[in-house]
């Protein structure tokens, strides 16, 4: 998954402003206690990050 696709999925699910805030501020335990931005910088794939976001925020399967 490309990062641009990941960011579009985040914005579609949470709204552009909230998605940006979540990416910068919300620590995800499934990402080793990192934020989305930290995980991206560390080289974690966007697909893996999206899976963790979906799990953490209980995104319905049809929108994953």
Residue pairs with C-beta under 8 A, 6 or more apart in sequence:
1 45
1 46
1 47
1 50
2 46
3 40
3 46
5 46
6 46
6 47
6 49
6 50
7 19
9 50
10 19
10 22
10 23
10 36
10 50
10 53
11 19
12 63
13 19
13 57
13 59
13 63
14 22
14 57
22 36
22 53
23 35
23 36
23 37
24 35
24 36
24 37
25 35
26 35
26 36
26 56
27 33
27 34
27 35
28 34
28 35
28 36
28 39
28 49
28 52
28 53
28 56
29 56
30 51
30 52
30 55
30 56
31 38
31 39
31 44
31 49
31 52
32 39
34 42
34 44
36 49
36 53
39 48
39 49
40 46
40 49
50 64
51 64
53 59
54 63
54 64
